[in-house]
């Protein structure tokens, strides 16, 4: 009689820093919650119409960075981050998003707490949002 062991699916992605594996000379891969955290960062930093043939994927968080730094703008950015993750990242469940204005550095710090679908522990990713000219 054989027993089947149920393993949690581990999500993988390529390393966007394009670091090379020393032995295989191939691009490294990123696994687990780190891969999902990077995917969340990419979604938040993507504007609408930046992806060919998928113009509906994106967030208005970058556009809001040109408004005055205020708690209202931080709240709007927080809501846009929640929406983009809930709509386009099915592997993560958002627990909290906290956006804090940083007027000295002309930006916002977004702290995102999420859970991967197949794991219980929460993971945190932090993104600093600033204007790029």
C-alpha positions in Angstrom: 0.0 0.0 0.0 1.4 3.4 -1.0 0.8 6.5 0.9 0.3 9.8 -0.9 2.0 12.7 0.8 0.3 16.1 0.1 2.8 18.8 -0.5 2.1 22.4 -0.7 2.7 23.9 -4.1 5.7 26.2 -4.0 5.5 29.2 -6.4 8.5 30.1 -8.5 9.5 33.0 -10.6 12.7 34.2 -12.3 15.0 36.6 -10.4 14.4 40.0 -12.0 17.9 41.1 -10.7 19.2 38.6 -13.4 21.8 37.1 -11.1 23.5 34.1 -12.6 23.7 30.8 -10.9 27.4 29.9 -10.4 27.1 26.3 -11.4 24.4 26.1 -14.1 25.1 29.6 -15.5 21.4 30.1 -15.7 19.3 32.9 -14.2 18.4 32.3 -10.6 14.8 31.6 -9.6 13.0 33.0 -6.7 10.6 30.7 -4.8 7.8 30.9 -2.2 6.6 34.1 -0.6 9.6 36.1 -2.0 8.3 35.5 -5.5 4.8 36.6 -4.6 6.1 39.7 -2.8 8.0 40.7 -5.9 4.9 40.0 -8.1 3.0 42.3 -5.7 5.6 45.0 -6.0 5.5 44.8 -9.8 1.7 45.1 -9.8 1.7 48.1 -7.6 4.4 49.9 -9.7 2.7 49.1 -13.0 0.6 51.8 -14.6 -2.4 51.1 -16.7 -1.6 50.6 -20.4 2.0 49.6 -19.7 1.5 45.9 -20.5 0.9 45.2 -24.2 -2.4 43.4 -24.8 -3.2 43.6 -21.1 -3.9 47.3 -20.6 -6.4 46.6 -17.8 -3.6 45.4 -15.4 -2.2 48.1 -13.3 -2.6 50.5 -10.4 -3.2 54.2 -10.1 -0.8 54.4 -7.2 2.0 56.0 -9.4 -0.4 58.6 -10.7 -1.4 59.6 -7.1 2.3 60.4 -6.3 2.0 63.7 -8.1 -0.7 64.9 -5.7 0.1 66.8 -2.6 1.5 64.6 0.2 -1.4 64.2 2.6 -3.2 61.6 4.7 -6.0 61.6 2.1 -3.6 60.7 -0.7 -2.0 58.0 1.5 -5.5 56.5 2.0 -6.2 56.5 -1.7 -2.9 54.8 -2.5 -3.7 52.2 0.2 -7.0 51.5 -1.4 -5.5 51.2 -4.9 -2.8 48.8 -3.6 -5.5 46.6 -2.0 -7.6 46.6 -5.2 -4.8 45.6 -7.5 -3.6 42.8 -5.3 -7.1 41.4 -4.8 -7.9 41.6 -8.6 -4.6 40.4 -10.1 -2.7 38.3 -7.6 -4.7 35.2 -6.8 -1.8 33.5 -4.9 -2.0 36.1 -2.0 -4.6 37.1 0.5 -4.0 40.6 1.8 -4.3 41.1 5.5 -3.3 44.7 5.9 -1.9 47.5 3.8 -0.5 50.5 5.6 0.7 53.5 3.7 2.6 56.3 5.5 3.6 59.6 4.0 7.3 60.5 4.0 7.4 64.2 3.1 11.1 64.5 3.8 11.9 61.9 1.0 8.9 63.0 -1.2 7.2 59.7 -1.2 5.2 57.1 0.7 6.2 53.8 2.4 3.7 51.0 1.8 3.8 48.0 4.2 1.8 45.1 2.8 1.0 42.1 5.0 -0.2 39.0 3.1 -0.6 35.3 3.3 0.2 32.9 0.6 -2.7 30.6 -0.2 -1.0 27.4 0.8 0.7 28.7 4.0 -0.5 29.9 7.3 2.2 32.4 8.3 1.9 36.1 7.3 4.6 37.7 5.1 5.5 41.4 4.9 6.7 43.3 1.9 7.6 47.0 2.0 7.6 49.3 -1.0 8.8 52.9 -1.1 6.8 54.8 -3.7 8.3 58.0 -5.1 7.8 60.1 -8.2 10.0 59.3 -11.2 10.3 62.0 -13.8 
